Amino acid sequence: MARPKRGRDRLARVAALTAILGTLSLTLGGCLGFGGSSASRRAPPARAELSPPADVPLSVTPANPAGSSPPLTPAAAGGNRIGSGSVKVALVLPLTGTGMAVGSAMRNAAQLAYDEGQQPDLTILVEDDRGSPDGARDATQDALKQGADIVLGPVFAANVQAAAVPAKAAGKPVIGFSTDASVASRGIYLLSFLPQPEVDRIVDESVADGKRSFAALIPETAYGNAVEAEFREAVARKGARVAAVERYAPGAPGPAVERLARVITGSGATADALFIPETAEAMPAVAAALTKAGYNPARVRPVGTALWNEPALFALPALQGGRFASPDRNGFSNFSGRYQARFGSVPPRVASLAYDAVMLSAALTRQYGSQRFAETTLTNASGFAGTDGTFRFRPEGLSERSLAVYEIRNNAATLVSPAPRVLAKPGT
């Protein structure tokens, strides 16, 4: 996540591991499940084929039912360690300074994962990066001196870059929580809600539903720059066309909407889908400008990313019938309920990332021994099943997620295309 003044990450909006770790199993295809829910679920039968990857094995009852407090583990009420296992894992978060509220919630989520994972053979070294690159470098160095085998975090993009320097020098991988794809590299992985897979998913679903001509209305922001490039590539990859793209200064969409009107309004509209990657705060102004211009969402379908996953947007006339890609919401809803029962507050959307990172560390430790954090293990093409759906790391450090598609109508978002439990082969 980029520092707020740079506006590079979108942690709070984006917006996509489903059964609590108790007994893990790994089928030959290799999709390792470790998420959470409050109800026990029957695991599907194992499948032997290697491609596509085997179904995610879901299982088990929580170690502690929702609403009850699990036994306190070391540092459960504060401190810089969680657990006392033989495998040391660094958790680098902003516990003071910029982002400290998010950092505190992510530490809570790590504690929850440790306890729901039936206290795995981990010692989690919780380090404060003070919300700064220098702090992230110092925190990472300190954890490595204590014997950390992997670094989870930091949150901000610049801090991930700073943490990567000592981690790479020590030959240890980093799983950062930034949504800035530019900080990923070999050995520096991003477990976050990257916008690029969301763009791919909504374009794929739109084309599958018969949409062939796309217009786009994109803010002049770092996020807008990232998604425009991916949007153009995704549309071309699916054999569709980009009818027009208009950019606008944040908060001032009117002139761009007027320029785009010839493509998206009236009987002569040449586009049948309109891509709008805008935040919940800015979307009302965009929607109002579209309505003023005579835009009809029933004629040209609005589509977007997980930034739309905000109830405040679901009543906007310009978005009715619109669709967006997002992680499946049920997983986070279940996680949020357990978090609230334990800590008495609603977790920020990104808290599940820390939960999943700890669960992944525990699962790989149980399954892979000395190869638990090797590159071949972390980049298993079959991926891992987490709170927000199946995900995998690519060798260059980026991550891919299985995403659902929702449709906005009548003050609600309804699932129209479930998130696949198995990711497609890389490169398809």
C-alpha positions, 0 to 999 in steps of 0.5 A: 500500500502506498503512503497516503500522500502518494495515493497509490494504494486502495486498501479500504475499498477493494474490493477478493481463505473459506474453512478454518485450519484444523486438519489440512490436506493437500491433493495432488493438484496442490490447492491448499486450503486454510481459510475460515468459517464458523461452521464445519463443512464436509471436504469434497473428495480428492481429485488426482488430476494435476491439471486443472488443479484439484478442488480446494479441500474445505474442512473443519470446525473452528477451534473456538466457536464464534462468540467465545474467547480462545485461550490467550496465547503468548502476546495475545494482549500485546507484545511483539511475539505470537506463539512459541513455535520453532519456525519464525515468521516476521510480521512487519506492520505500522503499529505506530505512525501512519497507518497504525489503526490498520496495522493494529487490526492486522496484528489482531487478525494474525493473532486470530489466525494463530489461535484458529489454526490450533496454535501451529509451530510458528513464532510470529515476530511482530515488528513495528515499521513506524509507517515509514521506509526506514522503519520497515528496513529496521524492523525487517533487519531486526526480525531477520537477526532473530531468525525469521524465515519469511517476512509478512508485510509491510503494508505501504508500497515504499515500505515493502521496497525498503523491507525487500533490501535486507530480506533479499540480502538474507535470501528470505522471501517477502509477502507484502500487502501493498496494492502497488504492482510495481514493488513486486519482484522475484521473491517479493510477493504481493498478497493484496487486492490488485486491480489488474485481475479485477479488470481482467475478470470484468472484461472477461465476463462482459465479453462472455455476456455478449459485450463487444465494444467498450468505452471507458471513463477513467480518473487521472490518478495512479490507480486510473493509470494502472487500470487503463493499461490493463483495460486496453490489454484485456479488451484486446486479448478477448477480441473486443474493441475499445470505442473510446477512452476519456480521462478526467481530473479527480472530482471533475468528470463533467467535461469528459462525460460530455466528450464521451456522450456521442459513444455512450448515449442515444440511439447512435451509441457505439459502445455496449459497456462503459468501464468506470474504475472510480472510488465510492467517494467520487462515484456519485459525481460521475454518476450525476454527470452521466445522468445529466448527459442522458446516459442509460445504463440499460443500453450501455452497461456500466462495469467496474472493479471492486472499488464499487463494492460499497452499499452507498453506490447501489442506489445510484441510477447510473449504476443500475444493472452495472457489474463489478468484479470483487472477491467473494463477499461471504468469506470476509463476512464470516471472518469479520464476524469472528474478528468482531466476536474476539476483538469487539470491533469491525475489521478493516477490509485488509485485515483478512490479508494478515489472517491469510498470510499467517494461515498460509505460513502455518499450512506450508510449514506443516506440509513442506518442512524445510521447503516451506517457503521455497520459491517453487512452493510459494509459486505453486500454480494450483494456488491456495484457498483463503478467506477471500477465495483462491489465490496464487503467486506468480514468479515475478511476485504478483498475485492472481485471485479467483473473483466473483462478479456482482450486479447492482440493482435495487439497492443491492449487489447480487452475485451473477458469476461465482468466483471459481474455486480453481484458477485457470492455467497460468497464461490463459 
